[in-house]
Amino acid sequence: QVQLVESGGGLVQAGDSLRLSCVASGPPFSSYAMGWFRQAPGKERLFVASISYEGGTTNYEDSVRGRFTISKDNAKNTLYLQMNNLKPEDTAVYYCASSGRVVTTASTLNEYDYWGQGTQVTVSS
């Protein structure tokens, strides 16, 4: 059973940066794709970024490409999301996810099997 714990959220101003972390415990961290999703109040959970099992391939949602960077440290069992030039529309709860089946990047909810509890990111204008 994989457990995921996110941290690093907070309240920032537009243009600021944040780095989210997600520590994984359980089956080998380096075996499957991982990703970040976000959910704004009253909205559905949406894809943000994903990374392949070995970290060599990444994929981003169009609105964050060039501003956000996903990475992973397999030695530390940790997934990261570096978020630069944050905008008010980035405000959401951010969730870390791990697939138990897919090894390349994955951008849909049903490709992921394990989820963290979420961390709030609020960007003021």
C-alpha positions as a LaTeX table, in Angstrom:
\begin{tabular}{lrrr}
\hline
Residue & $x$ (\AA) & $y$ (\AA) & $z$ (\AA) \\
\hline
Gln1 & 0.00 & 0.00 & 0.00 \\
Val2 & 1.48 & 3.34 & $-1.07$ \\
Gln3 & 1.07 & 6.34 & 1.22 \\
Leu4 & 1.63 & 9.86 & $-0.06$ \\
Val5 & 2.07 & 12.96 & 2.10 \\
Glu6 & 2.19 & 16.42 & 0.52 \\
Ser7 & 3.65 & 19.57 & 2.03 \\
Gly8 & 4.77 & 23.03 & 0.97 \\
Gly9 & 1.49 & 24.78 & 0.24 \\
Gly10 & 0.68 & 28.23 & 1.54 \\
Leu11 & $-0.52$ & 31.75 & 0.87 \\
Val12 & 1.60 & 33.76 & $-1.57$ \\
Gln13 & 1.26 & 36.78 & $-3.83$ \\
Ala14 & 1.02 & 36.72 & $-7.60$ \\
Gly15 & 4.47 & 36.31 & $-9.11$ \\
Asp16 & 5.87 & 34.41 & $-6.12$ \\
Ser17 & 7.17 & 30.84 & $-6.09$ \\
Leu18 & 6.40 & 27.73 & $-4.05$ \\
Arg19 & 7.80 & 24.22 & $-4.02$ \\
Leu20 & 5.49 & 21.35 & $-3.17$ \\
Ser21 & 6.87 & 18.06 & $-1.89$ \\
Cys22 & 5.31 & 14.62 & $-1.73$ \\
Val23 & 6.95 & 11.89 & 0.30 \\
Ala24 & 5.98 & 8.33 & $-0.64$ \\
Ser25 & 6.12 & 5.20 & 1.47 \\
Gly26 & 5.25 & 1.66 & 0.46 \\
Pro27 & 6.12 & $-0.22$ & $-2.75$ \\
Pro28 & 9.14 & 0.97 & $-4.81$ \\
Phe29 & 8.78 & 4.68 & $-5.48$ \\
Ser30 & 10.76 & 4.49 & $-8.69$ \\
Ser31 & 8.60 & 1.87 & $-10.43$ \\
Tyr32 & 5.66 & 3.90 & $-11.73$ \\
Ala33 & 4.57 & 7.27 & $-13.03$ \\
Met34 & 3.68 & 10.01 & $-10.59$ \\
Gly35 & 1.78 & 13.25 & $-11.00$ \\
Trp36 & 0.27 & 16.38 & $-9.55$ \\
Phe37 & $-3.37$ & 17.37 & $-9.87$ \\
Arg38 & $-5.27$ & 20.35 & $-8.48$ \\
Gln39 & $-8.83$ & 21.08 & $-7.49$ \\
Ala40 & $-10.31$ & 24.54 & $-7.08$ \\
Pro41 & $-13.46$ & 25.06 & $-4.97$ \\
Gly42 & $-16.52$ & 23.75 & $-6.78$ \\
Lys43 & $-14.44$ & 22.45 & $-9.68$ \\
Glu44 & $-13.27$ & 19.02 & $-10.79$ \\
Arg45 & $-9.81$ & 17.70 & $-10.08$ \\
Leu46 & $-7.54$ & 18.54 & $-13.02$ \\
Phe47 & $-4.16$ & 17.35 & $-14.28$ \\
Val48 & $-1.14$ & 19.59 & $-13.66$ \\
Ala49 & 2.00 & 17.59 & $-14.39$ \\
Ser50 & 3.35 & 14.05 & $-14.52$ \\
Ile51 & 6.71 & 12.31 & $-14.58$ \\
Ser52 & 7.76 & 8.87 & $-15.74$ \\
Tyr53 & 9.03 & 6.20 & $-13.37$ \\
Glu54 & 12.72 & 6.99 & $-13.92$ \\
Gly55 & 12.16 & 10.75 & $-14.14$ \\
Gly56 & 13.26 & 11.07 & $-17.74$ \\
Thr57 & 9.94 & 12.13 & $-19.26$ \\
Thr58 & 7.60 & 14.87 & $-18.10$ \\
Asn59 & 4.25 & 16.22 & $-19.23$ \\
Tyr60 & 2.46 & 19.45 & $-18.31$ \\
Glu61 & $-0.95$ & 21.01 & $-18.61$ \\
Asp62 & $-0.76$ & 23.92 & $-21.03$ \\
Ser63 & $-1.43$ & 26.70 & $-18.52$ \\
Val64 & 1.51 & 25.71 & $-16.29$ \\
Arg65 & 4.05 & 24.70 & $-18.91$ \\
Gly66 & 7.08 & 26.97 & $-18.59$ \\
Arg67 & 6.15 & 28.02 & $-15.03$ \\
Phe68 & 5.96 & 24.70 & $-13.16$ \\
Thr69 & 8.58 & 21.95 & $-13.02$ \\
Ile70 & 7.94 & 18.40 & $-11.81$ \\
Ser71 & 10.86 & 16.32 & $-10.57$ \\
Lys72 & 11.55 & 13.35 & $-8.35$ \\
Asp73 & 14.35 & 12.12 & $-6.15$ \\
Asn74 & 14.15 & 8.34 & $-6.07$ \\
Ala75 & 16.77 & 8.12 & $-3.33$ \\
Lys76 & 14.52 & 10.22 & $-1.07$ \\
Asn77 & 11.20 & 8.78 & $-2.29$ \\
Thr78 & 10.09 & 12.34 & $-2.90$ \\
Leu79 & 8.19 & 14.02 & $-5.71$ \\
Tyr80 & 8.42 & 17.79 & $-6.20$ \\
Leu81 & 6.51 & 20.52 & $-7.98$ \\
Gln82 & 8.38 & 23.79 & $-8.35$ \\
Met83 & 5.86 & 26.53 & $-9.10$ \\
Asn84 & 7.16 & 29.89 & $-10.34$ \\
Asn85 & 5.35 & 33.07 & $-11.38$ \\
Leu86 & 2.21 & 31.96 & $-9.57$ \\
Lys87 & $-1.12$ & 33.44 & $-10.65$ \\
Pro88 & $-4.43$ & 33.77 & $-8.76$ \\
Glu89 & $-5.91$ & 31.13 & $-11.07$ \\
Asp90 & $-3.39$ & 28.64 & $-9.67$ \\
Thr91 & $-5.27$ & 28.73 & $-6.36$ \\
Ala92 & $-6.40$ & 25.19 & $-5.51$ \\
Val93 & $-5.76$ & 22.16 & $-3.38$ \\
Tyr94 & $-2.83$ & 20.31 & $-4.94$ \\
Tyr95 & $-2.75$ & 16.50 & $-4.83$ \\
Cys96 & 0.14 & 14.14 & $-5.36$ \\
Ala97 & $-0.68$ & 10.85 & $-7.12$ \\
Ser98 & 1.10 & 7.62 & $-7.88$ \\
Ser99 & 0.18 & 5.06 & $-10.50$ \\
Gly100 & 0.40 & 1.37 & $-9.72$ \\
Arg101 & 0.33 & 0.41 & $-13.39$ \\
Val102 & 1.66 & 3.12 & $-15.72$ \\
Val103 & 5.39 & 3.69 & $-16.12$ \\
Thr104 & 5.37 & 6.55 & $-18.62$ \\
Thr105 & 3.65 & 9.90 & $-17.98$ \\
Ala106 & $-0.04$ & 9.78 & $-17.15$ \\
Ser107 & $-2.50$ & 12.68 & $-17.37$ \\
Thr108 & $-5.89$ & 11.22 & $-16.46$ \\
Leu109 & $-7.34$ & 10.53 & $-13.03$ \\
Asn110 & $-8.04$ & 6.86 & $-13.71$ \\
Glu111 & $-4.38$ & 6.13 & $-14.46$ \\
Tyr112 & $-3.51$ & 6.79 & $-10.83$ \\
Asp113 & $-4.13$ & 4.43 & $-7.93$ \\
Tyr114 & $-2.86$ & 6.28 & $-4.87$ \\
Trp115 & $-3.52$ & 9.85 & $-3.72$ \\
Gly116 & $-2.25$ & 12.16 & $-1.01$ \\
Gln117 & $-4.46$ & 14.23 & 1.24 \\
Gly118 & $-3.74$ & 17.49 & $-0.59$ \\
Thr119 & $-2.06$ & 20.78 & 0.25 \\
Gln120 & $-3.68$ & 24.20 & $-0.18$ \\
Val121 & $-2.08$ & 26.78 & $-2.45$ \\
Thr122 & $-3.59$ & 30.25 & $-2.39$ \\
Val123 & $-2.32$ & 33.02 & $-4.66$ \\
Ser124 & $-3.48$ & 36.57 & $-3.96$ \\
Ser125 & $-3.52$ & 39.26 & $-6.63$ \\
\hline
\end{tabular}
